[in-house]
Amino acid sequence: ASVSFATPGKYVLSVYPNPVANTVRLSLKSNATDLVANIITAEGLFVLSARGDINHINRQINDRIPTLSKGVYILKIGNASESHVVKFSKQ
C-alpha cells in the first residue's frame, strides 16, 4: 500500500510501502534541492533528520529505517516555500 498526499499546486508526497519494513521509497514531485526531512514518533519525539534533494533524503532515511522501533511515525519534509506531512507505520 502507498500513502500519498496532494498539496495545492504541483507537489505530491508518497511513501511506499506503508507499512515500512526495512526500506522505504519517498517520492516528491518537486525539484527542490534544499529540503529538510524530520521523522517524529506519534508521541512527538524527534527520531531523525535528513537534508538535501529527495534522492539524498531517501538514502539518508533508508540508512536508518532498520533502527526504528515498530510503531507509527510522522514524516515532515519541506523548505521555506513548501511543506508536506505524511504518516507511516514501521513493522
C-alpha positions in Angstrom: 0.0 0.0 0.0 1.1 3.5 -0.6 0.1 6.8 1.1 0.0 10.0 -1.0 -1.0 13.5 0.0 -1.6 16.2 -2.6 -0.8 19.8 -1.7 -2.4 22.6 -3.7 -0.3 23.1 -6.7 2.1 20.6 -8.2 3.6 18.8 -5.2 2.7 15.3 -4.1 4.5 13.3 -1.4 4.3 9.5 -1.4 5.6 6.9 1.0 5.9 3.3 -0.3 5.5 0.7 1.1 3.4 1.6 4.1 3.8 -0.1 6.5 7.6 0.0 6.2 9.8 -3.0 6.9 13.5 -2.1 6.3 13.4 0.2 3.3 11.1 3.0 2.2 10.7 4.9 -1.0 9.8 8.6 -0.8 8.5 10.3 -3.9 8.0 14.1 -4.0 7.1 15.9 -7.2 9.4 18.8 -6.6 12.8 20.0 -8.0 13.8 21.5 -4.6 17.4 20.7 -3.5 17.2 22.4 -0.1 14.7 20.1 1.6 14.8 19.1 5.3 13.0 15.9 6.4 12.2 15.1 10.0 10.8 11.9 11.4 9.0 12.1 14.7 7.1 9.4 16.7 3.3 9.6 17.1 4.0 10.9 20.6 6.0 13.8 19.2 9.5 12.6 19.9 12.2 13.5 17.4 13.8 10.5 15.7 15.9 11.6 12.8 16.6 14.3 10.3 17.9 14.4 6.7 18.7 17.2 4.2 19.2 17.6 0.5 17.1 16.8 -2.5 14.6 13.9 -2.4 17.2 11.4 -3.6 19.6 12.3 -0.8 16.8 12.2 1.8 15.8 8.7 0.5 19.3 7.4 1.0 19.8 9.0 4.4 16.4 7.8 5.8 16.9 4.2 4.3 20.3 4.0 6.1 18.4 4.5 9.4 15.0 2.9 8.9 16.1 -0.5 10.1 17.0 1.0 13.5 13.5 2.4 14.1 11.2 0.6 16.6 7.9 -0.7 15.4 5.2 2.0 15.6 3.6 5.0 13.9 5.8 7.8 12.7 5.2 11.2 11.1 7.5 12.4 8.2 7.7 16.2 7.7 9.5 17.3 4.6 9.9 20.8 3.1 11.7 24.0 2.9 10.9 27.8 3.1 8.4 27.5 0.2 6.7 24.1 0.6 5.8 21.7 3.4 4.4 18.2 3.4 3.5 15.7 6.1 2.7 12.0 5.9 2.2 9.3 8.5 3.7 5.8 8.1 4.0 2.7 10.2 7.2 0.7 10.8 6.8 -3.1 11.1 
